[in-house]
Amino acid sequence: MEPQQQAVEDGEGAVKERTALEVDFKRALAEAARAFQAAKKALDEVEQSRDAFDQELQAAADRKAKFERIQSQMVAPLAEGSLEEAQKSDTIESLVGMLGGLGLEQSIMIAIPPSFRKAPDARGSFDTMVVAQLREELARRIAAAAEELERAVPTKASRVAAVEEASAEVGAAKAKQVGKAQELRDTQATREDTEAELLTKAATLRELQREEKRHRRELQSIEARLGTFREGVLATYASLCHRSRPAPEAALQADPEEAPVAIDTA
């Protein structure tokens, strides 16, 4: 029983050790999960920042394209007088509608239709000034939008790099989390195997304990019978073995026929 008892105690110690190790791996997995969530949150933030900046750049690019389209498709043909009258009227109407949200001076907005309706050679100095000023304003805004896009190139690159770096951190955090999860599963499997071995050892120990009790009862019964034998039969035998034979009589009583006869003289 002693080796089996020691095996059970060793098994219990191994289970405790594996359980403690499992707790450590659970804690490590929780930390890895928190790190992954933090990395993912950081990635979401830099992606939102990049997307917001991209939207700003797209708005600037759209403004630049709009100004260029107004300049090339409307203002230039109207200024050069290359449009037919019907097409000219539609173009002027569209031009005024598109210029409405640009914040131009009201006096210029009012002067644009009559100035562009006139042929180039019929325009006076004021009309010429209005056309030139509109073209200059559009050119200025196109240049400003182009400069804004140019200045944004380094910022855009840094935002993209930040997203790539955050994505790499998320990947590393996820890989670490997966690794910790696998380690936990392996530890749990080992702990379960150790517990199964302990149950087997404990069952063997219990069987040995039952067997020991049975042998102990048998021993007690044998000892009781042996005690009875010692106190009874063996003791009687021993007393008989050590009993001495009786000594013979010193003199045998004489035969009456040989005894002398006393004579009465009275």
C-alpha positions as CSV (number, residue, x, y, z in Angstrom):
1,M,0.0,0.0,0.0
2,E,2.8,2.4,0.7
3,P,4.0,2.7,-2.9
4,Q,0.4,3.1,-4.1
5,Q,-0.3,5.7,-1.4
6,Q,2.8,7.6,-2.5
7,A,1.7,7.3,-6.2
8,V,-1.7,8.8,-5.2
9,E,-0.1,11.6,-3.3
10,D,2.2,12.3,-6.3
11,G,-0.8,12.2,-8.6
12,E,-2.6,14.7,-6.4
13,G,0.4,17.0,-6.4
14,A,0.6,16.7,-10.2
15,V,-3.1,17.6,-10.5
16,K,-2.6,20.6,-8.3
17,E,0.4,21.7,-10.3
18,R,-1.5,21.3,-13.6
19,T,-4.5,23.2,-12.2
20,A,-2.3,26.1,-11.1
21,L,-0.6,26.1,-14.5
22,E,-4.0,26.1,-16.1
23,V,-5.0,29.1,-14.0
24,D,-1.8,30.9,-15.2
25,F,-2.6,30.1,-18.8
26,K,-6.2,31.4,-18.4
27,R,-4.8,34.6,-17.0
28,A,-2.3,34.8,-19.9
29,L,-5.1,34.2,-22.4
30,A,-7.2,36.9,-20.8
31,E,-4.3,39.3,-21.0
32,A,-3.7,38.4,-24.7
33,A,-7.4,38.9,-25.4
34,R,-7.3,42.4,-23.8
35,A,-4.2,43.2,-25.8
36,F,-6.0,42.0,-29.0
37,Q,-9.0,44.2,-28.2
38,A,-6.8,47.2,-27.5
39,A,-4.9,46.6,-30.8
40,K,-8.1,46.2,-32.7
41,K,-9.5,49.4,-31.1
42,A,-6.3,51.3,-32.1
43,L,-6.6,49.9,-35.6
44,D,-10.3,51.1,-35.8
45,E,-9.2,54.6,-34.7
46,V,-6.4,55.0,-37.2
47,E,-8.6,53.6,-39.9
48,Q,-11.3,56.1,-39.1
49,S,-8.7,58.9,-39.1
50,R,-7.4,57.7,-42.5
51,D,-10.9,57.4,-43.9
52,A,-11.9,60.8,-42.7
53,F,-8.8,62.3,-44.2
54,D,-9.4,60.4,-47.4
55,Q,-12.9,61.9,-47.5
56,E,-11.4,65.4,-47.1
57,L,-9.0,64.7,-49.9
58,Q,-11.8,63.3,-52.1
59,A,-13.8,66.5,-51.4
60,A,-10.8,68.6,-52.4
61,A,-10.3,66.5,-55.5
62,D,-14.0,66.8,-56.4
63,R,-13.9,70.6,-55.9
64,K,-10.8,70.8,-58.2
65,A,-12.5,68.6,-60.8
66,K,-15.7,70.7,-60.6
67,F,-13.7,74.0,-61.0
68,E,-11.8,72.5,-63.9
69,R,-15.0,71.3,-65.5
70,I,-16.6,74.7,-65.1
71,Q,-13.5,76.4,-66.5
72,S,-13.0,74.1,-69.5
73,Q,-16.6,73.2,-70.4
74,M,-18.5,76.4,-69.6
75,V,-16.4,79.5,-69.0
76,A,-13.9,78.9,-71.7
77,P,-16.4,78.3,-74.5
78,L,-18.6,81.2,-73.3
79,A,-15.6,83.5,-73.1
80,E,-14.4,82.5,-76.5
81,G,-17.9,82.8,-78.0
82,S,-17.8,79.4,-79.6
83,L,-21.3,78.3,-78.6
84,E,-24.5,78.6,-80.5
85,E,-27.2,80.9,-79.0
86,A,-29.4,78.1,-77.8
87,Q,-26.5,76.2,-76.3
88,K,-25.1,79.5,-74.9
89,S,-28.3,80.1,-72.9
90,D,-28.4,76.6,-71.4
91,T,-24.7,76.8,-70.6
92,I,-25.1,80.2,-68.9
93,E,-28.0,78.9,-66.8
94,S,-26.0,75.9,-65.7
95,L,-23.0,78.1,-65.0
96,V,-24.9,80.4,-62.7
97,G,-26.4,77.4,-60.9
98,M,-23.0,75.8,-60.3
99,L,-21.4,79.1,-59.2
100,G,-24.2,79.7,-56.7
101,G,-22.5,77.8,-53.9
102,L,-19.0,79.2,-54.4
103,G,-19.4,82.4,-52.4
104,L,-18.7,84.8,-55.2
105,E,-19.5,88.5,-54.9
106,Q,-23.2,89.2,-55.6
107,S,-22.2,92.0,-58.1
108,I,-20.2,89.4,-60.2
109,M,-23.0,86.9,-60.0
110,I,-25.4,89.4,-61.4
111,A,-23.0,90.5,-64.1
112,I,-22.1,87.1,-65.3
113,P,-25.2,86.3,-67.5
114,P,-25.3,89.6,-69.5
115,S,-21.5,89.6,-69.9
116,F,-21.4,86.0,-71.3
117,R,-24.4,86.6,-73.6
118,K,-22.4,89.1,-75.5
119,A,-20.0,88.1,-78.2
120,P,-16.3,88.7,-77.3
121,D,-15.9,91.7,-79.6
122,A,-19.2,93.2,-78.2
123,R,-18.1,93.2,-74.6
124,G,-17.2,96.4,-72.9
125,S,-14.5,96.9,-70.4
126,F,-16.8,95.9,-67.5
127,D,-17.9,92.7,-69.3
128,T,-14.3,91.8,-70.0
129,M,-13.4,92.4,-66.4
130,V,-16.2,90.2,-65.2
131,V,-15.2,87.4,-67.5
132,A,-11.5,87.7,-66.6
133,Q,-12.3,87.9,-62.9
134,L,-14.4,84.8,-63.0
135,R,-11.7,82.9,-64.9
136,E,-9.0,84.1,-62.5
137,E,-11.2,83.1,-59.5
138,L,-11.7,79.6,-60.9
139,A,-8.0,79.3,-61.7
140,R,-7.2,80.4,-58.2
141,R,-9.5,77.8,-56.6
142,I,-8.2,75.1,-58.9
143,A,-4.6,76.0,-57.8
144,A,-5.7,76.0,-54.1
145,A,-7.3,72.6,-54.4
146,A,-4.2,71.2,-56.2
147,E,-2.0,72.7,-53.5
148,E,-4.2,71.2,-50.8
149,L,-3.9,67.8,-52.4
150,E,-0.1,68.2,-52.8
151,R,0.3,69.1,-49.1
152,A,-1.8,66.1,-48.1
153,V,0.5,63.6,-49.7
154,P,2.8,63.1,-46.7
155,T,-0.1,63.1,-44.3
156,K,-1.9,60.5,-46.3
157,A,1.3,58.4,-46.4
158,S,1.6,58.6,-42.6
159,R,-2.0,57.7,-42.1
160,V,-1.6,54.7,-44.4
161,A,1.6,53.7,-42.6
162,A,-0.2,54.0,-39.2
163,V,-3.0,51.7,-40.5
164,E,-0.4,49.2,-41.7
165,E,1.4,49.3,-38.4
166,A,-1.8,48.9,-36.4
167,S,-2.8,46.0,-38.7
168,A,0.5,44.3,-38.0
169,E,0.0,44.8,-34.3
170,V,-3.5,43.3,-34.5
171,G,-2.1,40.3,-36.4
172,A,0.6,39.8,-33.8
173,A,-1.9,40.2,-31.0
174,K,-4.3,37.7,-32.6
175,A,-1.5,35.2,-33.2
176,K,-0.5,35.5,-29.6
177,Q,-4.1,35.1,-28.4
178,V,-4.4,31.9,-30.6
179,G,-1.2,30.6,-29.2
180,K,-2.2,31.2,-25.6
181,A,-5.6,29.5,-26.3
182,Q,-3.8,26.5,-27.7
183,E,-1.5,26.4,-24.7
184,L,-4.5,26.5,-22.4
185,R,-6.2,23.7,-24.3
186,D,-3.0,21.6,-24.1
187,T,-2.7,22.3,-20.4
188,Q,-6.4,21.4,-19.8
189,A,-5.9,18.1,-21.8
190,T,-2.8,17.3,-19.7
191,R,-4.6,18.1,-16.5
192,E,-7.6,15.9,-17.5
193,D,-5.2,13.0,-18.3
194,T,-3.5,13.5,-15.0
195,E,-6.8,13.5,-13.2
196,A,-7.8,10.3,-15.0
197,E,-4.5,8.7,-13.9
198,L,-5.1,9.9,-10.3
199,L,-8.6,8.3,-10.4
200,T,-7.1,5.0,-11.5
201,K,-4.4,5.2,-8.8
202,A,-7.0,6.1,-6.2
203,A,-9.2,3.2,-7.2
204,T,-6.3,0.8,-6.9
205,L,-5.5,2.3,-3.5
206,R,-9.1,1.8,-2.3
207,E,-9.0,-1.8,-3.5
208,L,-5.7,-2.3,-1.6
209,Q,-7.3,-0.7,1.4
210,R,-10.3,-3.1,1.2
211,E,-7.9,-6.0,0.7
212,E,-5.9,-4.8,3.7
213,K,-9.0,-4.7,5.9
214,R,-10.0,-8.1,4.8
215,H,-6.5,-9.5,5.6
216,R,-6.5,-7.6,8.9
217,R,-9.8,-9.3,9.9
218,E,-8.4,-12.6,8.8
219,L,-5.3,-12.0,10.9
220,Q,-7.3,-11.0,13.9
221,S,-9.4,-14.2,13.5
222,I,-6.3,-16.3,13.2
223,E,-4.7,-14.6,16.2
224,A,-7.9,-15.2,18.2
225,R,-7.9,-18.9,17.3
226,L,-4.2,-19.1,18.0
227,G,-4.7,-17.5,21.4
228,T,-7.4,-20.1,22.2
229,F,-5.1,-22.8,21.0
230,R,-2.3,-21.5,23.1
231,E,-4.4,-21.2,26.2
232,G,-6.1,-24.5,25.7
233,V,-4.6,-27.5,23.9
234,L,-1.1,-26.1,23.7
235,A,-1.0,-25.1,27.4
236,T,-2.4,-28.6,28.4
237,Y,0.2,-30.3,26.2
238,A,3.0,-28.1,27.6
239,S,1.9,-29.0,31.2
240,L,1.8,-32.6,30.4
241,C,5.2,-32.4,28.7
242,H,6.8,-30.9,31.8
243,R,5.0,-33.1,34.4
244,S,7.4,-35.5,36.3
245,R,6.6,-39.2,36.9
246,P,5.7,-40.1,40.5
247,A,8.6,-41.5,42.6
248,P,8.3,-45.3,43.5
249,E,7.5,-46.1,47.2
250,A,10.5,-46.6,49.5
251,A,9.4,-49.9,50.7
252,L,6.6,-52.2,49.6
253,Q,4.3,-53.3,52.3
254,A,5.3,-56.9,53.3
255,D,3.3,-60.0,52.3
256,P,0.9,-60.9,55.2
257,E,1.8,-64.6,54.8
258,E,5.4,-63.8,55.5
259,A,4.8,-61.5,58.4
260,P,5.7,-63.0,61.9
261,V,2.9,-64.1,64.1
262,A,2.7,-62.7,67.5
263,I,2.2,-65.3,70.3
264,D,-0.2,-64.4,73.0
265,T,1.2,-65.5,76.4
266,A,-1.4,-64.3,78.5
